[in-house]
Amino acid sequence: MKSIFEKMGDAYRLEGDYLLPNLSLPPDAEEYQIGKYGRLRKQYLKEHRRALYTCMMADGTLWKHLSGAPRGTRSLVGGIPTE
């Protein structure tokens, strides 16, 4: 008879009495720098767009999205006429 651990097919590792998932970053994962507007965007998503925030966290696209926030705001600010 197989144990639960064996049935899961090495998706988990045994640490003491607990089964912990084997989590790792994808090989193409990069480190992104987020600034002021990235942090503000993260706070907005977390408070007002919870489902989108959770999906992006699960997909691994949140940090890439947040690092692009300053580029998006620069393009918006560039379109504002000044006198």
C-alpha positions in Angstrom: 0.0 0.0 0.0 1.4 3.4 -1.0 1.5 6.3 1.4 -0.1 9.6 0.6 3.4 11.0 -0.1 4.1 8.4 -2.7 0.7 9.0 -4.3 1.4 12.7 -4.7 4.4 11.9 -6.9 7.2 13.9 -5.4 5.3 17.1 -5.5 5.8 17.4 -1.8 8.7 16.8 0.6 8.5 15.4 4.1 9.8 17.8 6.8 9.3 16.2 10.2 5.6 15.4 10.4 4.6 17.8 7.6 4.4 17.6 3.9 5.7 20.8 2.3 5.3 21.6 -1.4 8.5 21.7 -3.6 8.2 25.3 -4.7 10.8 27.0 -6.9 11.0 30.0 -9.3 10.8 29.3 -13.0 14.2 29.2 -14.7 13.5 32.4 -16.6 12.5 34.4 -13.5 14.1 37.8 -13.3 14.5 40.3 -10.4 12.4 43.4 -11.0 12.9 46.7 -9.4 9.6 48.5 -8.5 9.5 52.1 -7.5 7.0 54.4 -5.9 4.3 53.9 -8.5 4.8 50.2 -8.6 4.2 50.0 -4.8 1.1 52.2 -5.2 -0.2 50.0 -8.0 0.4 46.9 -5.8 -1.5 48.5 -2.9 -4.4 49.4 -5.3 -4.6 45.9 -6.8 -4.5 44.3 -3.3 -7.3 46.5 -1.9 -9.6 47.0 -4.9 -8.9 44.4 -7.5 -8.3 41.4 -5.2 -9.0 38.7 -7.8 -6.7 40.2 -10.4 -4.0 40.6 -7.7 -4.3 36.9 -6.7 -4.3 35.7 -10.3 -1.2 37.7 -11.1 0.5 36.4 -8.0 -0.3 32.8 -9.0 0.8 33.3 -12.6 4.0 35.0 -11.6 3.3 38.1 -13.6 2.7 40.5 -10.8 6.3 41.8 -10.4 6.8 42.2 -14.1 3.5 44.2 -14.2 4.6 46.4 -11.2 8.0 47.1 -12.7 6.2 48.4 -15.8 4.1 50.9 -13.8 6.6 53.8 -14.1 6.8 53.4 -17.9 3.0 53.6 -18.1 2.8 56.7 -16.0 5.6 58.4 -17.9 3.6 58.0 -21.1 0.5 59.4 -19.5 2.3 62.3 -18.0 4.0 63.0 -21.3 0.6 63.7 -22.9 -0.3 66.4 -20.4 0.1 69.9 -22.0 2.2 72.4 -20.0 2.2 76.1 -20.4 
